[in-house]
Amino acid sequence: MKMHKLTPYLFLIPGCTILGAFIFYPILQALWLSLTEYSIIGEPEFIGFENYQNLFQDDLFWLTLKNTFIYLIGVVPALVIIPIFLAVLVNQKLRGISFFRSAYFIPVVTSLVVAGIAWEWVYRENGLLNYALDLLGIINEQVGWLTTTSTAIFAVMIVTIWQGLGYYMVIYIAGLQSISTDIYEAAKIDGANWWQQVTRITIPMLMPFILIVAIMSSIAAMQVFDEIYIMTGGGPLHSSETLVLYIYREAFENLNMGYASAAGVILFLITLVLSIINLKFFGNKDNKG
C-alpha cells in the first residue's frame, strides 16, 4: 500500500487510541466484571451470569429501573419541546434580547451542588414554595416535597428541567440561525401567521437538532445522579432512587463491583436502545422532510 493511502489512517490513530482507552476498554472491562464476584479487595472470581440472575430477582433493582423510566418520561419531552419555543422567542431581533438569552443560560453554568442545595431550601416545609402556595390559598398545610414518596422524584425532575432548558435552547438557536430568512418571508407573503411558520417551517427544519436534543436529554435522564444524590439521597423509601444511584451504592458503598457492573451493563443496553429508537423516529422524519 502506498504511503499516501496510509496517511488518513495515521491521522485516525490519536482519536482511535483515546476512544479505545476511555470508551471501548471500560465497556469491555465492565462486561467482564459483570460476570465475576469482585469486591475490589482480591481478584475477580468468575461466576457466569449469577449477577444478572440476582439482579432480576432484586425488587430494589426493578424499583430503581421504574423510577428511572418515570424520570425519563417526565423530563425528556419537556427538554425537547420547551426549549424550541424559548429559542424562537430569544432569536428575535429585539433590543436587550441578549439579556434574556443569558438569563435562560445561567442555570446551565450553575453548579449542580449549589443548585441542589438552593432548590432543597425552596422545597422545605417552611420553604419558599410552600409559602407562595399558602399565600395563594392553594394549600392548607405544609407539604414535604422532598420527604413524601409521591412527590420527591417529581420535585427533582423540576430541577433537571430548569437546569437543562438553557443548554438545549442554545442548540435550537444554532438551528434557527441556519434557516434562511427567505423561507419565512415567502411564507408571510403567502399569508402564514406566526404559529403556522413555527409548525410548518421551523419545527420540520429543526428535526436534525431535535434528534440531537432527544438523544442527549434521554441519555442525561437515564444517567441522572447529582440532583437526586444531593436533594433526596434516593429517599424517602427509595421512591426517588434511580438506577445510577443504585449502581453507585452497590459499587462504592457495598463494594460489590461485579453486581454493580451487571446493573451498569443493563443501563448501557437500555440507553443504547433508546438512542436507536430516537434515531429511527426523528431520523425518519428528517428524511421525509
Secondary structure as UniProt FT lines:
FT   HELIX           3..19
FT   HELIX           20..24
FT   HELIX           25..33
FT   TURN            34..35
FT   STRAND          36..37
FT   STRAND          45..46
FT   TURN            48..49
FT   HELIX           50..56
FT   HELIX           59..90
FT   TURN            95..96
FT   HELIX           97..109
FT   HELIX           112..123
FT   TURN            125..126
FT   HELIX           128..135
FT   TURN            136..137
FT   TURN            145..147
FT   TURN            149..151
FT   HELIX           152..176
FT   TURN            177..178
FT   HELIX           181..189
FT   TURN            190..191
FT   HELIX           194..197
FT   HELIX           198..202
FT   HELIX           203..205
FT   HELIX           207..222
FT   HELIX           226..231
FT   TURN            232..234
FT   TURN            237..240
FT   HELIX           243..248
FT   HELIX           249..253
FT   HELIX           257..288
//
